[in-house]
């Protein structure tokens, strides 16, 4: 084989490998190994299919049921009894009684800018 001009003694060692030689270094795939890979692949495919079908069932077929449950779970009315009864004077006249009241808390800095500057809104 002719050498290029200026090529040293190690020029042939740096030549690209022959693809056939690389293939020869790999051990051949035995039928037993191929069978194991096929079984593991089948198991993995089955597991992913079961997970996919379960997610599809939950999202598509049962989605309306879970949406209704989520909407029912949003608001809860909890009645809390007062720790004491009415406050009365020595004659039994009621001075203070218990009333039902609503408590609402909002954070103006978490509202969108349009709602902050709306007429009738509470200034912070």
C-alpha positions in Angstrom: 0.0 0.0 0.0 1.5 3.4 -0.9 2.1 5.9 1.9 1.3 9.6 1.7 4.1 12.0 1.6 5.4 12.8 5.1 3.5 10.0 6.7 5.5 8.4 9.6 5.7 4.8 10.7 2.5 5.1 12.8 0.3 6.4 10.1 -1.2 3.0 9.3 -2.1 2.5 13.0 -4.3 5.5 13.0 -6.3 4.4 9.9 -10.0 3.9 10.4 -11.0 0.4 11.6 -12.5 -2.1 9.3 -16.3 -2.5 10.1 -16.0 -6.2 9.8 -13.3 -6.3 12.4 -15.4 -4.4 14.9 -18.3 -6.8 14.3 -16.1 -9.7 15.0 -15.2 -8.5 18.5 -18.8 -8.6 19.8 -20.0 -11.8 21.2 -22.8 -13.3 19.1 -26.3 -13.1 20.5 -27.3 -16.6 21.7 -30.8 -17.8 21.3 -31.1 -17.9 25.1 -30.2 -14.2 25.4 -32.5 -13.3 22.6 -35.3 -15.2 24.4 -34.6 -13.4 27.7 -34.6 -10.0 25.9 -37.9 -10.9 24.2 -39.5 -11.9 27.5 -38.3 -8.8 29.3 -39.6 -6.6 26.4 -42.9 -8.3 26.5 -43.2 -7.8 30.3 -42.3 -4.1 29.9 -44.8 -3.7 27.1 -47.5 -5.3 29.2 -46.8 -3.1 32.2 -46.9 0.0 30.1 -50.1 -1.1 28.4 -51.8 -1.7 31.7 -50.7 1.7 33.1 -51.8 3.4 29.9 -55.2 1.7 29.8 -55.8 2.5 33.5 -55.0 6.2 33.0 -57.3 6.2 29.9 -60.1 4.7 32.0 -59.6 7.2 34.8 -59.4 10.2 32.5 -61.9 9.4 29.7 -64.5 7.0 31.2 -64.5 8.1 34.8 -63.6 11.7 34.4 -67.1 13.1 34.9 -67.5 11.2 38.2 -64.2 12.5 39.6 -65.0 16.1 38.4 -68.2 16.0 40.3 -66.4 14.7 43.4 -63.8 17.5 43.1 -66.5 20.2 42.8 -68.3 18.8 45.9 -65.0 18.8 47.8 -64.2 22.4 47.1 -66.5 24.1 49.7 -67.3 22.8 53.1 -69.7 24.3 55.6 -68.6 23.7 59.1 -70.8 24.8 62.0 -68.8 25.6 65.1 -70.8 26.0 68.3 -69.9 28.8 70.6 -67.9 27.8 73.6 -70.4 29.4 75.9 -74.0 30.5 75.9 -75.6 34.0 76.0 -74.1 36.6 78.3 -76.9 37.7 80.7 -77.0 40.2 83.6 -78.1 39.4 87.1 -81.8 39.7 86.2 -81.5 37.2 83.3 -81.7 39.8 80.6 -79.6 38.9 77.5 -76.7 41.3 77.0 -74.9 39.4 74.3 -76.1 36.5 72.2 -74.5 34.3 69.6 -75.1 35.0 65.9 -74.1 33.3 62.7 -71.5 35.3 60.8 -69.6 34.8 57.6 -65.8 35.3 57.5 -64.0 36.0 54.2 -60.4 36.8 53.7 -58.7 38.1 50.5 -55.3 39.2 49.6 -55.4 42.2 47.3 -51.8 41.6 46.1 -52.9 38.2 44.7 -55.8 39.7 42.7 -55.3 40.5 39.0 -54.4 44.2 38.3 -57.9 44.9 36.8 -59.7 43.7 40.0 -57.4 45.8 42.2 -58.3 49.1 40.5 -62.0 48.2 40.0 -64.5 50.8 41.3 -66.0 49.8 44.7 -62.9 47.8 45.6 -61.3 48.2 49.0 -58.0 50.1 48.9 -55.1 48.4 50.6 
